[in-house]
Amino acid sequence: MVISGVALSMTHRRLKLLEPHGFVILKSFEQTIPAAEWESLSYLDWKSGGDTNFAVLASGDGSDDPRGFWEHGKPDKDGLWTDNAQKAPTLRRWVEQVGARFGRVRIIKLNPSNSLEEVQNRFLHQDDNNRLNPDGEGWVVRAWLNLTDDPDSFMVLRERKDDPSTERRIPLPRNAQFVVDTERLWHAVYHPGPEPRYALITSFESGPALERWIRSQMP
């Protein structure tokens, strides 16, 4: 199967909801999340798509480890909660109420971007979500919950990295929710600032539970 020139394996279960564009924008999360749930956490200097730091809520072995789950010999599934998760009960419930099998759960702290051109030309990347993912199981995708109110910021998505005609953008107000197949799409966030942007990022396994949740959250 090929979508926009990208060969996709047929050995994993995928969500038909993501087939047209590789992403879906959901309605805004309706609950208030205390800022302490991301401001009081322990962050690691870990770069991905810009000047970033990460607070790990669930990892491959329950330690404060931002690396891929393959470093522990497992796919990006069956994440184990870290000490950080105890300080973020609302965010932990958000992950658990989806009902799908989850892997890494992290909060990204993104410092302001230098320019949109730098994001488009330097920081666009694809994720490695499905290394060691067994044949026949669900394809791993990622869901976002934007924590800070960043009305001038947006996620840049492209089917082909060097083809601006394939670009789409997702706005990032507070409590924005969306799901992206980040192994299919090139992506990065343009964030003009002036303060850091925070967002929860969770790896979920594609399947009936994730599809039900997505449908329940569609506008």
C-alpha positions in Angstrom: 0.0 0.0 0.0 1.3 3.4 -0.9 0.0 6.8 0.3 1.6 9.9 -1.3 4.7 8.0 -2.2 5.2 6.4 1.2 5.2 2.6 1.3 3.1 1.3 4.2 3.4 -2.2 5.6 0.2 -4.3 5.5 1.3 -6.4 8.6 -0.1 -4.0 11.2 -3.7 -3.0 12.0 -4.3 0.7 11.1 -7.0 3.2 11.7 -9.1 4.1 8.6 -9.8 7.4 10.2 -6.1 8.4 9.6 -5.9 7.1 6.0 -7.0 10.3 4.2 -4.5 12.7 5.7 -2.5 10.9 8.4 -4.0 13.0 11.2 -7.3 14.0 12.8 -8.1 17.1 14.8 -10.4 16.5 17.8 -12.5 18.8 19.9 -10.9 20.7 22.8 -10.4 18.9 26.1 -13.1 20.2 28.4 -11.4 19.9 31.8 -9.1 22.4 33.5 -5.6 21.0 34.1 -3.6 22.6 36.9 -0.3 24.1 35.6 1.5 22.4 38.5 1.0 19.1 36.7 3.6 20.1 34.1 5.5 22.9 35.8 6.5 20.8 38.9 8.0 17.9 37.0 11.5 16.8 36.4 12.7 17.6 32.8 15.5 16.1 30.8 17.5 17.9 28.1 16.4 15.9 25.1 16.3 17.4 21.6 13.5 16.6 19.1 12.3 19.1 16.5 13.7 22.2 18.1 15.0 23.4 21.5 13.2 20.9 23.6 13.2 19.3 27.1 11.0 16.3 28.1 9.3 15.2 31.4 8.8 11.4 31.2 5.5 10.2 32.6 5.7 6.6 31.2 8.8 4.8 29.9 9.8 1.4 28.8 10.9 0.4 32.4 9.3 3.0 34.6 12.5 5.0 35.0 13.1 8.6 34.0 14.3 7.5 30.6 13.3 9.4 27.4 14.8 6.8 25.0 12.9 4.6 22.7 11.3 1.4 24.1 13.5 -0.7 21.8 16.4 0.1 24.2 14.5 -2.2 26.6 13.8 -4.8 23.9 10.1 -3.9 23.6 7.9 -2.0 21.1 6.4 1.4 22.0 3.6 -0.2 24.0 2.9 -1.2 27.6 4.5 1.9 29.1 5.2 1.9 32.9 4.4 5.1 34.9 7.3 7.0 36.3 7.5 9.1 39.5 6.6 12.2 37.5 3.1 10.6 36.8 2.3 10.8 40.5 2.5 14.6 40.2 0.2 14.7 37.2 -3.0 12.8 38.0 -5.2 14.6 35.5 -2.8 13.9 32.7 -2.5 10.2 33.8 -6.3 9.9 33.8 -6.4 11.5 30.3 -4.1 8.7 29.0 -5.9 5.9 30.8 -9.4 7.0 29.8 -8.6 6.6 26.1 -8.7 2.9 26.9 -6.0 1.9 24.3 -2.7 0.3 24.9 -0.1 3.0 25.4 3.6 3.3 25.3 5.8 6.3 26.0 4.1 9.3 27.6 6.0 12.5 27.8 5.5 16.3 28.3 7.4 18.4 25.8 8.7 21.8 26.8 9.4 23.6 23.5 11.3 26.9 23.7 10.4 29.6 21.1 11.4 29.0 17.5 13.8 31.2 15.6 11.7 31.2 12.4 9.1 29.2 10.5 11.7 28.6 7.8 14.1 26.9 10.2 11.3 24.6 11.4 10.4 23.7 7.8 13.9 23.3 6.6 15.7 21.9 9.6 13.4 20.3 12.2 10.8 18.4 10.2 11.2 14.7 11.1 9.4 11.4 11.2 9.2 9.3 14.4 10.3 5.7 14.9 7.2 4.4 16.6 7.0 0.8 15.3 10.4 -0.7 15.8 9.9 -4.2 17.3 6.2 -3.9 16.8 5.0 -7.5 16.2 3.3 -8.4 12.9 -0.5 -8.4 13.3 -0.6 -5.9 16.2 -1.8 -2.3 16.0 0.3 0.4 14.3 1.6 2.9 16.9 0.5 6.5 16.4 0.7 9.6 18.7 -1.8 11.8 20.4 -1.3 15.3 21.6 -2.9 17.4 24.3 -1.7 21.0 24.2 -1.3 22.3 27.8 -0.4 26.0 27.3 -2.3 28.5 25.2 -0.3 29.1 22.1 -2.7 30.7 19.6 0.1 31.8 17.2 1.8 28.4 17.2 1.0 25.4 15.0 2.2 22.0 14.1 3.6 21.7 10.5 2.7 18.4 8.8 4.0 17.2 5.4 3.5 14.0 3.5 6.8 14.7 1.7 9.5 16.6 3.5 10.6 18.8 0.6 7.2 19.4 -0.9 5.5 22.5 0.6 2.3 21.6 -1.5 1.7 18.7 0.9 1.9 20.9 4.0 -1.0 21.2 6.5 -1.1 22.9 9.9 -2.7 22.2 13.2 -3.4 25.2 15.5 -2.3 24.9 19.2 -4.6 26.7 21.6 -4.9 25.5 25.1 -6.4 22.0 25.4 -6.1 21.2 21.7 -6.3 17.5 21.0 -5.2 15.6 17.9 -3.8 12.3 16.7 -1.0 12.0 14.1 0.6 9.0 12.3 4.0 10.5 13.0 5.9 7.7 11.3 4.1 8.5 8.1 4.1 12.3 8.3 7.0 14.7 8.6 6.2 17.0 11.5 7.5 19.8 13.8 6.0 22.7 15.7 6.5 26.4 14.9 6.3 28.2 18.2 7.0 32.0 18.1 6.7 32.3 21.9 7.5 34.3 23.9 7.1 31.7 26.7 7.8 27.9 26.3 5.1 25.7 25.0 4.1 22.6 26.9 2.1 19.6 25.5 1.4 16.0 26.5 2.5 13.4 23.8 1.3 9.8 24.1 2.0 6.7 21.9 -1.2 4.7 21.4 -1.8 1.4 19.6 -4.2 1.5 16.7 -7.3 -0.6 17.3 -11.0 -0.5 18.3 -10.3 1.2 21.7 -8.4 4.1 20.1 -10.9 4.4 17.3 -13.8 4.6 19.8 -12.1 7.3 21.7 -11.2 9.3 18.6 -14.9 9.2 17.4 -16.1 10.3 20.9 -13.8 13.3 20.7 -14.6 14.4 17.1 -16.2 17.9 16.8 
